[in-house]
Amino acid sequence: MEDQIKSDLKQSMLAKDEVKVSTLRILISEINNLRIQKNGEVTDSDIISVVQKEVKKRKEAAEGFRKGDREESASKEEAEAKILEAYLPSQLSDEELTKIVQDSINKLGANSISDMGKVISMVMGQAGQQAEGGRVSTLVKEKLSS
C-alpha cells in the first residue's frame, strides 16, 4: 500500500496536482513517523489507521472552518479528505452495520447505555476498518437508547 501511495505521489507531481501532492506528502510523512515510533516496519493495517486519522483531522478542520465562515479553507480540507479516502477499504453499508450492531447487542444481552462500550468493542472487532468508530458509536447509542 505504501508503494501505491508513493507511486500516486509521483503521478500527481507529473500532473502538477498541487493539492494531491501536498496531501500525499503529509501522509507519507505520517507513515514515516509511525515507522520511527514502531522501530521498524509498518503494515497495511497500520497505514489504513494513519489514513483514517488523517481523514478525521480533515473533516474536523473543515467543520471548524465552516463555523468560522471560511468556506475556501473548508473546501480545501474536504478535497484533501476525499484524496485520502481513496486509500481506505470500502465502508460497510448502513444496513450491514446495523445488522452487526443488532447481532452484537443480542449476543451480549445489552439493554442499556452502560453496555455501550462492550457492544462497540464487539462491533469494531467484527467490522474492523470497514466502519468508522464515530459511526459505530452513534448507531450503538441509538439502538441502546430505544
C-alpha positions as CSV (number, residue, x, y, z in Angstrom):
1,M,0.0,0.0,0.0
2,E,2.9,2.4,0.8
3,D,4.3,1.7,-2.7
4,Q,0.9,2.7,-4.2
5,I,0.9,6.0,-2.3
6,K,4.4,6.8,-3.4
7,S,3.5,5.9,-7.0
8,D,0.4,8.1,-6.8
9,L,2.6,11.0,-5.4
10,K,4.9,10.7,-8.5
11,Q,1.9,10.7,-10.8
12,S,0.5,13.8,-9.1
13,M,3.8,15.6,-9.3
14,L,3.9,14.9,-13.1
15,A,0.3,16.1,-13.4
16,K,1.1,19.2,-11.3
17,D,-1.8,18.4,-9.0
18,E,-0.7,20.6,-6.0
19,V,-3.4,19.6,-3.6
20,K,-2.8,15.9,-4.1
21,V,1.0,16.3,-3.9
22,S,0.8,18.1,-0.6
23,T,-1.8,15.7,0.8
24,L,0.2,12.6,-0.1
25,R,3.5,14.2,1.2
26,I,1.9,14.7,4.6
27,L,0.5,11.2,4.5
28,I,3.9,9.7,3.7
29,S,5.4,11.8,6.5
30,E,2.9,10.5,9.0
31,I,3.6,6.9,7.9
32,N,7.3,7.5,8.4
33,N,6.6,9.0,11.8
34,L,4.7,5.8,12.7
35,R,7.6,3.7,11.4
36,I,10.0,5.5,13.7
37,Q,7.6,5.0,16.6
38,K,7.4,1.3,15.9
39,N,11.2,1.0,15.3
40,G,10.7,-0.8,12.0
41,E,8.1,-1.9,9.5
42,V,4.5,-0.7,9.2
43,T,1.8,-3.0,7.9
44,D,-1.0,-2.1,5.5
45,S,-3.3,-2.1,8.5
46,D,-1.1,0.5,10.2
47,I,-1.2,2.6,7.1
48,I,-5.0,2.4,7.0
49,S,-5.1,3.6,10.6
50,V,-2.9,6.5,9.7
51,V,-5.1,7.4,6.7
52,Q,-8.3,7.2,8.9
53,K,-6.7,9.5,11.4
54,E,-5.8,12.0,8.7
55,V,-9.3,11.9,7.1
56,K,-10.8,12.5,10.5
57,K,-8.5,15.5,11.0
58,R,-9.5,17.0,7.7
59,K,-13.2,16.5,8.3
60,E,-13.0,18.2,11.8
61,A,-10.9,21.0,10.3
62,A,-13.5,21.6,7.5
63,E,-16.2,21.7,10.1
64,G,-14.3,24.2,12.1
65,F,-13.6,26.4,9.1
66,R,-17.3,26.3,8.2
67,K,-18.2,27.6,11.6
68,G,-15.7,30.4,11.2
69,D,-17.2,31.3,7.8
70,R,-14.0,30.2,5.9
71,E,-15.6,28.3,3.1
72,E,-12.4,28.2,0.9
73,S,-10.4,26.6,3.7
74,A,-13.2,24.1,4.4
75,S,-13.4,23.1,0.7
76,K,-9.6,22.6,0.7
77,E,-9.8,20.3,3.7
78,E,-12.7,18.3,2.2
79,A,-10.7,17.9,-1.1
80,E,-7.8,16.5,0.9
81,A,-10.1,14.2,2.8
82,K,-11.5,12.9,-0.5
83,I,-8.0,12.1,-1.8
84,L,-7.1,10.2,1.4
85,E,-10.4,8.3,1.4
86,A,-9.3,6.6,-1.8
87,Y,-6.8,4.6,0.3
88,L,-9.4,3.3,2.7
89,P,-11.2,0.0,2.4
90,S,-14.8,0.3,1.4
91,Q,-17.1,1.1,4.3
92,L,-20.0,-1.2,5.3
93,S,-23.4,0.0,4.2
94,D,-25.8,1.3,6.9
95,E,-27.8,-1.9,6.6
96,E,-24.8,-4.2,7.1
97,L,-23.5,-2.1,10.0
98,T,-27.0,-2.0,11.6
99,K,-27.2,-5.8,11.4
100,I,-23.8,-6.3,13.1
101,V,-24.7,-3.8,15.8
102,Q,-28.1,-5.6,16.4
103,D,-26.4,-9.0,16.4
104,S,-23.8,-7.8,18.9
105,I,-26.5,-6.3,21.2
106,N,-28.4,-9.6,21.1
107,K,-25.3,-11.8,21.8
108,L,-24.2,-9.6,24.7
109,G,-27.7,-9.2,26.1
110,A,-27.1,-5.4,26.2
111,N,-30.0,-3.3,27.2
112,S,-28.7,0.0,28.5
113,I,-26.2,2.7,27.7
114,S,-23.9,1.3,30.3
115,D,-23.3,-1.7,28.0
116,M,-22.3,0.6,25.1
117,G,-18.5,0.0,25.5
118,K,-18.9,-3.7,25.3
119,V,-21.1,-3.5,22.2
120,I,-18.8,-1.0,20.4
121,S,-15.8,-3.2,21.1
122,M,-17.6,-6.3,19.7
123,V,-18.8,-4.4,16.6
124,M,-15.4,-2.9,15.9
125,G,-13.9,-6.4,16.2
126,Q,-16.2,-7.7,13.5
127,A,-16.3,-4.7,11.2
128,G,-12.6,-3.8,11.6
129,Q,-11.6,-0.9,9.4
130,Q,-14.7,-1.1,7.3
131,A,-16.6,1.0,9.9
132,E,-15.7,4.4,11.3
133,G,-15.7,4.5,15.1
134,G,-17.9,7.6,15.3
135,R,-20.5,6.0,13.0
136,V,-20.5,2.8,15.1
137,S,-20.8,4.8,18.4
138,T,-23.7,6.8,17.1
139,L,-25.6,3.7,15.9
140,V,-25.0,1.7,19.1
141,K,-26.1,4.6,21.2
142,E,-29.3,5.0,19.1
143,K,-30.1,1.2,19.4
144,L,-29.5,1.1,23.1
145,S,-31.5,4.2,23.8
146,S,-34.6,3.0,22.0
